[in-house]
């Protein structure tokens, strides 16, 4: 899921760079920020889980990190300031930010039932 502000920035970045992709950083170099790349620039492997799409861009996370976050709804937002130095939005003076909230018992049950 993404806020309207995040979707607007994604559209702007797509106009400049073409198709995009996201990978939720695990905290090594750039904290735990969603990193935005031109599609295909970051090679994802069998250890990465595609969680879905935001603004038509696939969103990935390492499977070990997913184990910690699988019971939360992730919401990609935008805030003012410089983010990860490898992420495309850095030069825009904005950065993507992942907000989260635990799924309710009803949402967890719905996911288990498929």
Biopython code that builds the backbone (N, CA, C, O; Angstrom):
import numpy as np
from Bio.PDB.StructureBuilder import StructureBuilder

atoms = [
    (1, "UNK", "N", (0.850, -1.163, 0.000)),
    (1, "UNK", "CA", (0.000, 0.000, 0.000)),
    (1, "UNK", "C", (0.902, 1.236, 0.000)),
    (1, "UNK", "O", (2.012, 1.198, 0.533)),
    (2, "UNK", "N", (0.431, 2.312, -0.590)),
    (2, "UNK", "CA", (1.194, 3.555, -0.648)),
    (2, "UNK", "C", (0.246, 4.740, -0.495)),
    (2, "UNK", "O", (-0.916, 4.685, -0.898)),
    (3, "UNK", "N", (0.766, 5.803, 0.092)),
    (3, "UNK", "CA", (-0.023, 7.026, 0.235)),
    (3, "UNK", "C", (-0.101, 7.730, -1.120)),
    (3, "UNK", "O", (0.647, 7.416, -2.045)),
    (4, "UNK", "N", (-1.019, 8.684, -1.212)),
    (4, "UNK", "CA", (-1.133, 9.468, -2.444)),
    (4, "UNK", "C", (0.168, 10.203, -2.745)),
    (4, "UNK", "O", (0.578, 10.290, -3.902)),
    (5, "UNK", "N", (0.823, 10.737, -1.703)),
    (5, "UNK", "CA", (2.086, 11.452, -1.909)),
    (5, "UNK", "C", (3.153, 10.518, -2.481)),
    (5, "UNK", "O", (3.916, 10.913, -3.362)),
    (6, "UNK", "N", (3.207, 9.297, -1.986)),
    (6, "UNK", "CA", (4.179, 8.331, -2.506)),
    (6, "UNK", "C", (3.864, 7.987, -3.959)),
    (6, "UNK", "O", (4.771, 7.898, -4.786)),
    (7, "UNK", "N", (2.593, 7.794, -4.271)),
    (7, "UNK", "CA", (2.207, 7.460, -5.647)),
    (7, "UNK", "C", (2.532, 8.609, -6.601)),
    (7, "UNK", "O", (2.943, 8.373, -7.737)),
    (8, "UNK", "N", (2.352, 9.841, -6.149)),
    (8, "UNK", "CA", (2.704, 10.997, -6.985)),
    (8, "UNK", "C", (4.207, 11.034, -7.265)),
    (8, "UNK", "O", (4.624, 11.288, -8.395)),
    (9, "UNK", "N", (5.014, 10.783, -6.245)),
    (9, "UNK", "CA", (6.463, 10.772, -6.441)),
    (9, "UNK", "C", (6.875, 9.614, -7.345)),
    (9, "UNK", "O", (7.769, 9.766, -8.177)),
    (10, "UNK", "N", (6.242, 8.479, -7.192)),
    (10, "UNK", "CA", (6.537, 7.334, -8.062)),
    (10, "UNK", "C", (6.259, 7.703, -9.513)),
    (10, "UNK", "O", (7.068, 7.401, -10.390)),
    (11, "UNK", "N", (5.128, 8.351, -9.780)),
    (11, "UNK", "CA", (4.806, 8.749, -11.153)),
    (11, "UNK", "C", (5.846, 9.713, -11.710)),
    (11, "UNK", "O", (6.237, 9.610, -12.872)),
    (12, "UNK", "N", (6.289, 10.644, -10.883)),
    (12, "UNK", "CA", (7.313, 11.592, -11.308)),
    (12, "UNK", "C", (8.625, 10.873, -11.620)),
    (12, "UNK", "O", (9.277, 11.169, -12.621)),
    (13, "UNK", "N", (9.002, 9.943, -10.774)),
    (13, "UNK", "CA", (10.242, 9.193, -11.003)),
    (13, "UNK", "C", (10.132, 8.294, -12.238)),
    (13, "UNK", "O", (11.103, 8.126, -12.975)),
    (14, "UNK", "N", (8.953, 7.721, -12.457)),
    (14, "UNK", "CA", (8.757, 6.903, -13.669)),
    (14, "UNK", "C", (8.903, 7.750, -14.926)),
    (14, "UNK", "O", (9.460, 7.288, -15.922)),
    (15, "UNK", "N", (8.410, 8.986, -14.890)),
    (15, "UNK", "CA", (8.528, 9.868, -16.053)),
    (15, "UNK", "C", (9.989, 10.188, -16.354)),
    (15, "UNK", "O", (10.358, 10.382, -17.512)),
    (16, "UNK", "N", (10.816, 10.243, -15.321)),
    (16, "UNK", "CA", (12.236, 10.556, -15.491)),
    (16, "UNK", "C", (13.087, 9.326, -15.816)),
    (16, "UNK", "O", (14.032, 9.410, -16.600)),
    (17, "UNK", "N", (12.746, 8.178, -15.208)),
    (17, "UNK", "CA", (13.634, 7.016, -15.253)),
    (17, "UNK", "C", (13.035, 5.770, -15.906)),
    (17, "UNK", "O", (13.733, 4.772, -16.087)),
    (18, "UNK", "N", (11.767, 5.817, -16.255)),
    (18, "UNK", "CA", (11.123, 4.630, -16.807)),
    (18, "UNK", "C", (10.612, 3.726, -15.691)),
    (18, "UNK", "O", (10.459, 4.173, -14.554)),
    (19, "UNK", "N", (10.348, 2.459, -16.003)),
    (19, "UNK", "CA", (9.803, 1.527, -15.002)),
    (19, "UNK", "C", (10.713, 1.435, -13.773)),
    (19, "UNK", "O", (11.937, 1.518, -13.874)),
    (20, "UNK", "N", (10.077, 1.260, -12.614)),
    (20, "UNK", "CA", (10.787, 1.239, -11.337)),
    (20, "UNK", "C", (10.592, -0.078, -10.609)),
    (20, "UNK", "O", (9.761, -0.907, -10.981)),
    (21, "UNK", "N", (11.378, -0.244, -9.568)),
    (21, "UNK", "CA", (11.211, -1.353, -8.629)),
    (21, "UNK", "C", (11.600, -0.857, -7.243)),
    (21, "UNK", "O", (12.345, 0.115, -7.112)),
    (22, "UNK", "N", (11.096, -1.525, -6.210)),
    (22, "UNK", "CA", (11.425, -1.189, -4.831)),
    (22, "UNK", "C", (11.973, -2.416, -4.118)),
    (22, "UNK", "O", (11.581, -3.548, -4.399)),
    (23, "UNK", "N", (12.888, -2.164, -3.192)),
    (23, "UNK", "CA", (13.367, -3.204, -2.287)),
    (23, "UNK", "C", (13.439, -2.592, -0.903)),
    (23, "UNK", "O", (14.085, -1.562, -0.708)),
    (24, "UNK", "N", (12.789, -3.214, 0.045)),
    (24, "UNK", "CA", (12.812, -2.724, 1.420)),
    (24, "UNK", "C", (14.177, -3.022, 2.006)),
    (24, "UNK", "O", (14.542, -4.183, 2.187)),
    (25, "UNK", "N", (14.927, -1.978, 2.301)),
    (25, "UNK", "CA", (16.270, -2.135, 2.847)),
    (25, "UNK", "C", (16.200, -2.806, 4.210)),
    (25, "UNK", "O", (15.272, -2.580, 4.987)),
    (26, "UNK", "N", (17.188, -3.625, 4.480)),
    (26, "UNK", "CA", (17.266, -4.311, 5.762)),
    (26, "UNK", "C", (18.052, -3.548, 6.804)),
    (26, "UNK", "O", (18.214, -4.039, 7.921)),
    (27, "UNK", "N", (18.543, -2.370, 6.482)),
    (27, "UNK", "CA", (19.203, -1.554, 7.470)),
    (27, "UNK", "C", (20.706, -1.478, 7.343)),
    (27, "UNK", "O", (21.333, -0.780, 8.140)),
    (28, "UNK", "N", (21.316, -2.148, 6.399)),
    (28, "UNK", "CA", (22.774, -2.165, 6.270)),
    (28, "UNK", "C", (23.336, -0.774, 6.035)),
    (28, "UNK", "O", (24.082, -0.257, 6.867)),
    (29, "UNK", "N", (22.994, -0.176, 4.931)),
    (29, "UNK", "CA", (23.584, 1.124, 4.566)),
    (29, "UNK", "C", (22.608, 2.282, 4.717)),
    (29, "UNK", "O", (23.012, 3.391, 5.066)),
    (30, "UNK", "N", (21.364, 2.043, 4.466)),
    (30, "UNK", "CA", (20.402, 3.137, 4.384)),
    (30, "UNK", "C", (19.232, 2.977, 5.349)),
    (30, "UNK", "O", (18.109, 3.370, 5.031)),
    (31, "UNK", "N", (19.480, 2.413, 6.507)),
    (31, "UNK", "CA", (18.399, 2.229, 7.461)),
    (31, "UNK", "C", (17.399, 1.213, 6.944)),
    (31, "UNK", "O", (17.750, 0.331, 6.160)),
    (32, "UNK", "N", (16.189, 1.330, 7.367)),
    (32, "UNK", "CA", (15.164, 0.395, 6.909)),
    (32, "UNK", "C", (14.183, 1.134, 6.010)),
    (32, "UNK", "O", (12.979, 1.157, 6.265)),
    (33, "UNK", "N", (14.716, 1.732, 4.961)),
    (33, "UNK", "CA", (13.917, 2.511, 4.024)),
    (33, "UNK", "C", (13.603, 1.702, 2.781)),
    (33, "UNK", "O", (14.384, 0.835, 2.390)),
    (34, "UNK", "N", (12.461, 1.976, 2.153)),
    (34, "UNK", "CA", (12.223, 1.365, 0.846)),
    (34, "UNK", "C", (13.111, 2.055, -0.181)),
    (34, "UNK", "O", (13.083, 3.278, -0.317)),
    (35, "UNK", "N", (13.875, 1.285, -0.880)),
    (35, "UNK", "CA", (14.811, 1.814, -1.871)),
    (35, "UNK", "C", (14.183, 1.695, -3.250)),
    (35, "UNK", "O", (13.656, 0.643, -3.610)),
    (36, "UNK", "N", (14.238, 2.771, -4.019)),
    (36, "UNK", "CA", (13.642, 2.831, -5.351)),
    (36, "UNK", "C", (14.757, 2.813, -6.403)),
    (36, "UNK", "O", (15.698, 3.603, -6.340)),
    (37, "UNK", "N", (14.632, 1.904, -7.360)),
    (37, "UNK", "CA", (15.636, 1.735, -8.417)),
    (37, "UNK", "C", (14.948, 1.673, -9.783)),
    (37, "UNK", "O", (13.759, 1.364, -9.867)),
    (38, "UNK", "N", (15.694, 1.967, -10.850)),
    (38, "UNK", "CA", (15.156, 1.637, -12.171)),
    (38, "UNK", "C", (14.920, 0.123, -12.229)),
    (38, "UNK", "O", (15.720, -0.650, -11.703)),
    (39, "UNK", "N", (13.849, -0.290, -12.852)),
    (39, "UNK", "CA", (13.520, -1.719, -12.929)),
    (39, "UNK", "C", (14.708, -2.504, -13.464)),
    (39, "UNK", "O", (15.298, -2.143, -14.482)),
    (40, "UNK", "N", (15.051, -3.578, -12.768)),
    (40, "UNK", "CA", (16.132, -4.451, -13.182)),
    (40, "UNK", "C", (17.510, -4.029, -12.716)),
    (40, "UNK", "O", (18.468, -4.783, -12.894)),
    (41, "UNK", "N", (17.646, -2.850, -12.125)),
    (41, "UNK", "CA", (18.970, -2.402, -11.681)),
    (41, "UNK", "C", (19.457, -3.194, -10.478)),
    (41, "UNK", "O", (20.652, -3.469, -10.364)),
    (42, "UNK", "N", (18.562, -3.561, -9.589)),
    (42, "UNK", "CA", (18.898, -4.398, -8.443)),
    (42, "UNK", "C", (18.479, -5.827, -8.785)),
    (42, "UNK", "O", (17.322, -6.078, -9.120)),
    (43, "UNK", "N", (19.404, -6.735, -8.702)),
    (43, "UNK", "CA", (19.087, -8.130, -9.013)),
    (43, "UNK", "C", (18.484, -8.774, -7.775)),
    (43, "UNK", "O", (19.119, -8.841, -6.722)),
    (44, "UNK", "N", (17.249, -9.246, -7.913)),
    (44, "UNK", "CA", (16.599, -9.953, -6.807)),
    (44, "UNK", "C", (16.853, -11.438, -6.993)),
    (44, "UNK", "O", (16.984, -11.936, -8.111)),
    (45, "UNK", "N", (16.917, -12.128, -5.862)),
    (45, "UNK", "CA", (17.194, -13.559, -5.915)),
    (45, "UNK", "C", (16.120, -14.370, -5.226)),
    (45, "UNK", "O", (15.058, -13.855, -4.878)),
    (46, "UNK", "N", (16.411, -15.649, -5.035)),
    (46, "UNK", "CA", (15.422, -16.531, -4.425)),
    (46, "UNK", "C", (15.248, -16.267, -2.929)),
    (46, "UNK", "O", (14.379, -16.867, -2.297)),
    (47, "UNK", "N", (16.056, -15.384, -2.359)),
    (47, "UNK", "CA", (15.905, -14.988, -0.959)),
    (47, "UNK", "C", (14.994, -13.767, -0.804)),
    (47, "UNK", "O", (14.696, -13.347, 0.314)),
    (48, "UNK", "N", (14.555, -13.202, -1.925)),
    (48, "UNK", "CA", (13.689, -12.029, -1.900)),
    (48, "UNK", "C", (12.250, -12.428, -2.170)),
    (48, "UNK", "O", (11.976, -13.304, -2.990)),
    (49, "UNK", "N", (11.338, -11.775, -1.470)),
    (49, "UNK", "CA", (9.902, -12.029, -1.604)),
    (49, "UNK", "C", (9.276, -10.807, -2.255)),
    (49, "UNK", "O", (9.495, -9.683, -1.804)),
    (50, "UNK", "N", (8.494, -11.018, -3.318)),
    (50, "UNK", "CA", (7.742, -9.900, -3.892)),
    (50, "UNK", "C", (6.450, -9.780, -3.095)),
    (50, "UNK", "O", (5.625, -10.693, -3.077)),
    (51, "UNK", "N", (6.288, -8.625, -2.429)),
    (51, "UNK", "CA", (5.109, -8.408, -1.590)),
    (51, "UNK", "C", (3.919, -7.908, -2.381)),
    (51, "UNK", "O", (2.778, -8.029, -1.935)),
    (52, "UNK", "N", (4.174, -7.350, -3.544)),
    (52, "UNK", "CA", (3.113, -6.788, -4.361)),
    (52, "UNK", "C", (3.672, -5.671, -5.210)),
    (52, "UNK", "O", (4.850, -5.665, -5.566)),
    (53, "UNK", "N", (2.800, -4.721, -5.530)),
    (53, "UNK", "CA", (3.180, -3.596, -6.389)),
    (53, "UNK", "C", (2.688, -2.301, -5.768)),
    (53, "UNK", "O", (1.626, -2.261, -5.148)),
    (54, "UNK", "N", (3.474, -1.239, -5.940)),
    (54, "UNK", "CA", (3.006, 0.099, -5.608)),
    (54, "UNK", "C", (3.285, 0.965, -6.828)),
    (54, "UNK", "O", (4.405, 1.004, -7.338)),
    (55, "UNK", "N", (2.251, 1.655, -7.287)),
    (55, "UNK", "CA", (2.404, 2.459, -8.496)),
    (55, "UNK", "C", (2.923, 1.645, -9.664)),
    (55, "UNK", "O", (3.725, 2.146, -10.453)),
    (56, "UNK", "N", (2.494, 0.424, -9.790)),
    (56, "UNK", "CA", (2.887, -0.530, -10.836)),
    (56, "UNK", "C", (4.335, -1.006, -10.715)),
    (56, "UNK", "O", (4.823, -1.714, -11.595)),
    (57, "UNK", "N", (5.018, -0.632, -9.654)),
    (57, "UNK", "CA", (6.410, -1.053, -9.442)),
    (57, "UNK", "C", (6.431, -2.216, -8.445)),
    (57, "UNK", "O", (5.817, -2.124, -7.383)),
    (58, "UNK", "N", (7.128, -3.305, -8.774)),
    (58, "UNK", "CA", (7.199, -4.415, -7.819)),
    (58, "UNK", "C", (7.943, -3.996, -6.552)),
    (58, "UNK", "O", (8.876, -3.195, -6.597)),
    (59, "UNK", "N", (7.512, -4.553, -5.430)),
    (59, "UNK", "CA", (8.071, -4.233, -4.117)),
    (59, "UNK", "C", (8.570, -5.528, -3.488)),
    (59, "UNK", "O", (7.792, -6.456, -3.262)),
    (60, "UNK", "N", (9.880, -5.588, -3.206)),
    (60, "UNK", "CA", (10.524, -6.788, -2.680)),
    (60, "UNK", "C", (11.078, -6.554, -1.280)),
    (60, "UNK", "O", (11.321, -5.424, -0.856)),
    (61, "UNK", "N", (11.268, -7.673, -0.580)),
    (61, "UNK", "CA", (11.892, -7.662, 0.741)),
    (61, "UNK", "C", (12.589, -9.011, 0.914)),
    (61, "UNK", "O", (12.104, -10.032, 0.425)),
    (62, "UNK", "N", (13.720, -9.013, 1.605)),
    (62, "UNK", "CA", (14.420, -10.269, 1.881)),
    (62, "UNK", "C", (13.523, -11.149, 2.748)),
    (62, "UNK", "O", (12.831, -10.648, 3.634)),
    (63, "UNK", "N", (13.532, -12.446, 2.500)),
    (63, "UNK", "CA", (12.605, -13.336, 3.199)),
    (63, "UNK", "C", (12.825, -13.362, 4.708)),
    (63, "UNK", "O", (11.865, -13.547, 5.456)),
    (64, "UNK", "N", (14.064, -13.181, 5.180)),
    (64, "UNK", "CA", (14.296, -13.140, 6.626)),
    (64, "UNK", "C", (13.653, -11.911, 7.252)),
    (64, "UNK", "O", (13.098, -11.987, 8.348)),
    (65, "UNK", "N", (13.726, -10.790, 6.564)),
    (65, "UNK", "CA", (13.085, -9.578, 7.067)),
    (65, "UNK", "C", (11.570, -9.731, 7.007)),
    (65, "UNK", "O", (10.862, -9.268, 7.902)),
    (66, "UNK", "N", (11.077, -10.368, 5.971)),
    (66, "UNK", "CA", (9.635, -10.590, 5.831)),
    (66, "UNK", "C", (9.087, -11.373, 7.027)),
    (66, "UNK", "O", (7.958, -11.133, 7.456)),
    (67, "UNK", "N", (9.866, -12.296, 7.560)),
    (67, "UNK", "CA", (9.411, -13.074, 8.714)),
    (67, "UNK", "C", (9.073, -12.162, 9.901)),
    (67, "UNK", "O", (8.158, -12.461, 10.669)),
    (68, "UNK", "N", (9.797, -11.070, 10.051)),
    (68, "UNK", "CA", (9.518, -10.123, 11.133)),
    (68, "UNK", "C", (8.306, -9.253, 10.830)),
    (68, "UNK", "O", (7.584, -8.859, 11.746)),
    (69, "UNK", "N", (8.075, -8.951, 9.564)),
    (69, "UNK", "CA", (7.053, -7.975, 9.181)),
    (69, "UNK", "C", (5.777, -8.601, 8.622)),
    (69, "UNK", "O", (4.850, -7.879, 8.254)),
    (70, "UNK", "N", (5.715, -9.911, 8.553)),
    (70, "UNK", "CA", (4.587, -10.544, 7.855)),
    (70, "UNK", "C", (3.236, -10.332, 8.533)),
    (70, "UNK", "O", (2.198, -10.572, 7.917)),
    (71, "UNK", "N", (3.231, -9.896, 9.764)),
    (71, "UNK", "CA", (1.968, -9.653, 10.471)),
    (71, "UNK", "C", (1.616, -8.167, 10.512)),
    (71, "UNK", "O", (0.799, -7.735, 11.325)),
    (72, "UNK", "N", (2.245, -7.390, 9.623)),
    (72, "UNK", "CA", (1.983, -5.953, 9.594)),
    (72, "UNK", "C", (1.608, -5.506, 8.186)),
    (72, "UNK", "O", (2.037, -6.089, 7.191)),
    (73, "UNK", "N", (0.808, -4.476, 8.135)),
    (73, "UNK", "CA", (0.528, -3.825, 6.863)),
    (73, "UNK", "C", (1.591, -2.770, 6.655)),
    (73, "UNK", "O", (1.803, -1.918, 7.518)),
    (74, "UNK", "N", (2.260, -2.819, 5.515)),
    (74, "UNK", "CA", (3.286, -1.837, 5.192)),
    (74, "UNK", "C", (2.675, -0.753, 4.323)),
    (74, "UNK", "O", (1.972, -1.042, 3.355)),
    (75, "UNK", "N", (2.947, 0.499, 4.674)),
    (75, "UNK", "CA", (2.415, 1.639, 3.945)),
    (75, "UNK", "C", (3.604, 2.526, 3.566)),
    (75, "UNK", "O", (4.268, 3.092, 4.434)),
    (76, "UNK", "N", (3.859, 2.640, 2.279)),
    (76, "UNK", "CA", (4.966, 3.465, 1.806)),
    (76, "UNK", "C", (4.478, 4.899, 1.703)),
    (76, "UNK", "O", (3.460, 5.185, 1.073)),
    (77, "UNK", "N", (5.225, 5.792, 2.335)),
    (77, "UNK", "CA", (4.886, 7.203, 2.374)),
    (77, "UNK", "C", (6.106, 7.999, 1.909)),
    (77, "UNK", "O", (7.144, 7.416, 1.596)),
    (78, "UNK", "N", (5.986, 9.319, 1.862)),
    (78, "UNK", "CA", (7.074, 10.214, 1.481)),
    (78, "UNK", "C", (7.188, 11.292, 2.552)),
    (78, "UNK", "O", (6.184, 11.818, 3.033)),
    (79, "UNK", "N", (8.419, 11.608, 2.914)),
    (79, "UNK", "CA", (8.681, 12.709, 3.841)),
    (79, "UNK", "C", (9.772, 13.589, 3.241)),
    (79, "UNK", "O", (10.518, 13.158, 2.362)),
    (80, "UNK", "N", (9.855, 14.816, 3.721)),
    (80, "UNK", "CA", (10.900, 15.727, 3.273)),
    (80, "UNK", "C", (12.245, 15.272, 3.837)),
    (80, "UNK", "O", (12.312, 14.720, 4.935)),
    (81, "UNK", "N", (13.296, 15.506, 3.089)),
    (81, "UNK", "CA", (14.640, 15.174, 3.544)),
    (81, "UNK", "C", (15.304, 14.173, 2.631)),
    (81, "UNK", "O", (14.654, 13.533, 1.805)),
    (82, "UNK", "N", (16.591, 14.048, 2.787)),
    (82, "UNK", "CA", (17.349, 13.124, 1.952)),
    (82, "UNK", "C", (17.309, 11.738, 2.563)),
    (82, "UNK", "O", (17.471, 11.568, 3.772)),
    (83, "UNK", "N", (17.092, 10.760, 1.717)),
    (83, "UNK", "CA", (17.044, 9.384, 2.166)),
    (83, "UNK", "C", (18.274, 8.621, 1.762)),
    (83, "UNK", "O", (19.388, 9.141, 1.813)),
    (84, "UNK", "N", (18.073, 7.389, 1.361)),
    (84, "UNK", "CA", (19.173, 6.529, 0.975)),
    (84, "UNK", "C", (19.906, 7.051, -0.244)),
    (84, "UNK", "O", (19.295, 7.491, -1.217)),
    (85, "UNK", "N", (21.214, 6.995, -0.174)),
    (85, "UNK", "CA", (22.001, 7.564, -1.264)),
    (85, "UNK", "C", (21.892, 6.766, -2.551)),
    (85, "UNK", "O", (22.280, 7.260, -3.609)),
    (86, "UNK", "N", (21.377, 5.554, -2.491)),
    (86, "UNK", "CA", (21.237, 4.739, -3.688)),
    (86, "UNK", "C", (19.829, 4.800, -4.278)),
    (86, "UNK", "O", (19.601, 4.296, -5.378)),
    (87, "UNK", "N", (18.898, 5.401, -3.572)),
    (87, "UNK", "CA", (17.509, 5.423, -3.995)),
    (87, "UNK", "C", (17.248, 6.637, -4.892)),
    (87, "UNK", "O", (17.763, 7.725, -4.635)),
    (88, "UNK", "N", (16.449, 6.448, -5.942)),
    (88, "UNK", "CA", (16.241, 7.476, -6.961)),
    (88, "UNK", "C", (15.672, 8.787, -6.440)),
    (88, "UNK", "O", (15.976, 9.845, -6.991)),
    (89, "UNK", "N", (14.860, 8.747, -5.401)),
    (89, "UNK", "CA", (14.202, 9.978, -4.951)),
    (89, "UNK", "C", (15.135, 10.895, -4.180)),
    (89, "UNK", "O", (14.751, 12.022, -3.868)),
    (90, "UNK", "N", (16.338, 10.459, -3.864)),
    (90, "UNK", "CA", (17.265, 11.248, -3.060)),
    (90, "UNK", "C", (17.507, 12.643, -3.585)),
    (90, "UNK", "O", (17.593, 13.588, -2.801)),
    (91, "UNK", "N", (17.619, 12.797, -4.893)),
    (91, "UNK", "CA", (17.888, 14.122, -5.467)),
    (91, "UNK", "C", (16.655, 15.021, -5.464)),
    (91, "UNK", "O", (16.763, 16.211, -5.761)),
    (92, "UNK", "N", (15.507, 14.483, -5.140)),
    (92, "UNK", "CA", (14.259, 15.252, -5.122)),
    (92, "UNK", "C", (14.054, 15.992, -3.800)),
    (92, "UNK", "O", (13.113, 16.775, -3.669)),
    (93, "UNK", "N", (14.933, 15.750, -2.813)),
    (93, "UNK", "CA", (14.753, 16.368, -1.504)),
    (93, "UNK", "C", (13.672, 15.693, -0.685)),
    (93, "UNK", "O", (13.170, 16.252, 0.290)),
    (94, "UNK", "N", (13.319, 14.484, -1.093)),
    (94, "UNK", "CA", (12.297, 13.694, -0.400)),
    (94, "UNK", "C", (12.841, 12.286, -0.233)),
    (94, "UNK", "O", (13.813, 11.892, -0.878)),
    (95, "UNK", "N", (12.187, 11.535, 0.654)),
    (95, "UNK", "CA", (12.579, 10.141, 0.787)),
    (95, "UNK", "C", (11.353, 9.296, 1.067)),
    (95, "UNK", "O", (10.401, 9.730, 1.717)),
    (96, "UNK", "N", (11.405, 8.087, 0.561)),
    (96, "UNK", "CA", (10.345, 7.140, 0.865)),
    (96, "UNK", "C", (10.539, 6.636, 2.291)),
    (96, "UNK", "O", (11.665, 6.532, 2.776)),
    (97, "UNK", "N", (9.443, 6.329, 2.945)),
    (97, "UNK", "CA", (9.450, 5.870, 4.322)),
    (97, "UNK", "C", (8.386, 4.787, 4.448)),
    (97, "UNK", "O", (7.270, 4.947, 3.955)),
    (98, "UNK", "N", (8.728, 3.699, 5.100)),
    (98, "UNK", "CA", (7.749, 2.648, 5.331)),
    (98, "UNK", "C", (7.152, 2.812, 6.718)),
    (98, "UNK", "O", (7.857, 2.822, 7.727)),
    (99, "UNK", "N", (5.853, 2.938, 6.737)),
    (99, "UNK", "CA", (5.115, 2.954, 8.005)),
    (99, "UNK", "C", (4.444, 1.584, 8.118)),
    (99, "UNK", "O", (4.197, 0.927, 7.107)),
    (100, "UNK", "N", (4.157, 1.164, 9.321)),
    (100, "UNK", "CA", (3.526, -0.143, 9.478)),
    (100, "UNK", "C", (2.525, -0.110, 10.621)),
    (100, "UNK", "O", (2.588, 0.724, 11.524)),
    (101, "UNK", "N", (1.616, -1.039, 10.542)),
    (101, "UNK", "CA", (0.673, -1.250, 11.634)),
    (101, "UNK", "C", (0.369, -2.746, 11.669)),
    (101, "UNK", "O", (0.311, -3.388, 10.620)),
    (102, "UNK", "N", (0.176, -3.307, 12.862)),
    (102, "UNK", "CA", (-0.151, -4.738, 12.929)),
    (102, "UNK", "C", (-1.500, -4.999, 12.268)),
    (102, "UNK", "O", (-2.424, -4.191, 12.361)),
    (103, "UNK", "N", (-1.589, -6.144, 11.600)),
    (103, "UNK", "CA", (-2.882, -6.561, 11.071)),
    (103, "UNK", "C", (-3.814, -6.860, 12.244)),
    (103, "UNK", "O", (-3.370, -7.310, 13.300)),
    (104, "UNK", "N", (-5.094, -6.609, 12.051)),
    (104, "UNK", "CA", (-6.082, -6.972, 13.064)),
    (104, "UNK", "C", (-6.242, -8.480, 13.058)),
    (104, "UNK", "O", (-5.791, -9.151, 12.129)),
    (105, "UNK", "N", (-6.877, -9.016, 14.083)),
    (105, "UNK", "CA", (-7.144, -10.453, 14.134)),
    (105, "UNK", "C", (-7.965, -10.886, 12.922)),
    (105, "UNK", "O", (-7.729, -11.953, 12.355)),
    (106, "UNK", "N", (-8.928, -10.055, 12.528)),
    (106, "UNK", "CA", (-9.764, -10.379, 11.352)),
    (106, "UNK", "C", (-8.926, -10.429, 10.073)),
    (106, "UNK", "O", (-9.100, -11.327, 9.249)),
    (107, "UNK", "N", (-8.014, -9.460, 9.909)),
    (107, "UNK", "CA", (-7.155, -9.446, 8.725)),
    (107, "UNK", "C", (-6.225, -10.647, 8.702)),
    (107, "UNK", "O", (-6.016, -11.242, 7.645)),
    (108, "UNK", "N", (-5.662, -11.015, 9.850)),
    (108, "UNK", "CA", (-4.797, -12.202, 9.923)),
    (108, "UNK", "C", (-5.569, -13.457, 9.560)),
    (108, "UNK", "O", (-5.057, -14.308, 8.833)),
    (109, "UNK", "N", (-6.786, -13.585, 10.052)),
    (109, "UNK", "CA", (-7.609, -14.753, 9.746)),
    (109, "UNK", "C", (-7.928, -14.811, 8.255)),
    (109, "UNK", "O", (-7.875, -15.879, 7.645)),
    (110, "UNK", "N", (-8.255, -13.675, 7.679)),
    (110, "UNK", "CA", (-8.567, -13.601, 6.250)),
    (110, "UNK", "C", (-7.354, -14.044, 5.420)),
    (110, "UNK", "O", (-7.512, -14.748, 4.423)),
    (111, "UNK", "N", (-6.155, -13.638, 5.824)),
    (111, "UNK", "CA", (-4.944, -14.031, 5.097)),
    (111, "UNK", "C", (-4.679, -15.531, 5.231)),
    (111, "UNK", "O", (-4.218, -16.162, 4.280)),
    (112, "UNK", "N", (-4.962, -16.101, 6.388)),
    (112, "UNK", "CA", (-4.754, -17.522, 6.594)),
    (112, "UNK", "C", (-5.708, -18.353, 5.759)),
    (112, "UNK", "O", (-5.354, -19.426, 5.270)),
    (113, "UNK", "N", (-6.920, -17.847, 5.601)),
    (113, "UNK", "CA", (-7.929, -18.580, 4.825)),
    (113, "UNK", "C", (-7.742, -18.399, 3.327)),
    (113, "UNK", "O", (-8.281, -19.160, 2.524)),
    (114, "UNK", "N", (-6.975, -17.386, 2.966)),
    (114, "UNK", "CA", (-6.681, -17.144, 1.556)),
    (114, "UNK", "C", (-7.769, -16.431, 0.907)),
    (114, "UNK", "O", (-7.691, -16.141, -0.287)),
]
sb = StructureBuilder()
sb.init_structure("model")
sb.init_model(0)
sb.init_chain("A")
sb.init_seg("    ")
for serial, (resi, resn, name, xyz) in enumerate(atoms, 1):
    if name == "N":
        sb.init_residue(resn, " ", resi, " ")
    sb.init_atom(name, np.array(xyz, "f"), 0.0, 1.0, " ", f" {name:<3s}", serial, name[0])
structure = sb.get_structure()
